[in-house]
């Protein structure tokens, strides 16, 4: 890239950032608990950015990732599979599930976990859930090998599951996160377009658009 190209690229990026600003889902955090494969983590970050969630929290007890977001943004282990989405997505790591839960609860976030039916919990199918009732929401995805932890399930409001009708009733982390985040962000974006405040107060005279212009 020549020196002359860089200002043009920055202007293009700024134009895009301005265009998508109002479409981002405020106070929506995606939590990835102990991912087994960093490449899958990059795919989830790509989904988070594409669908407009606000942040990614990663529970990383093996300390594979850096604590410095600026280092993460330039880590090829994440940059390549995320198609550089990590450069535009805030990522924070935690040493343990307990640390992450404590941080979320201190900041008044409600957690929901993606998990098959769990006895004793409220279990909701993705297509039947209301993901707009909480101002601050954290959506958890478990390890590809172990699933979500018992602690995360215990401290969550509910379990949500993706309806499946095939002989194989499982999806990889990248696919499942994409499906769940599409539904969650679609609902929250529609809510933001109609209401300025929570509890369905401050209804706008004219709803904001929920789809970007083709020129953006």
Secondary structure, 3 states (H helix, E strand, C coil): CCHHHHHHHHHHHHHHHHHHHHHCCCCEEEEEECCCCHHHHHHHHHHHHHHCCCEEEEECCCCCCCCCHHHHHCCHHHHCCCCCHHHHCEEEEECCHHHHHHHHHHCCCEEEEECCCCCCCCEEEHHHCCCCCCCCEEEEECECCCECCHHHHHCCCEEEECCCCCCCCCCCHHHHHHHHHHHHHHHHHHHHHHECCCCCCCECCCCCCCCCCCCC
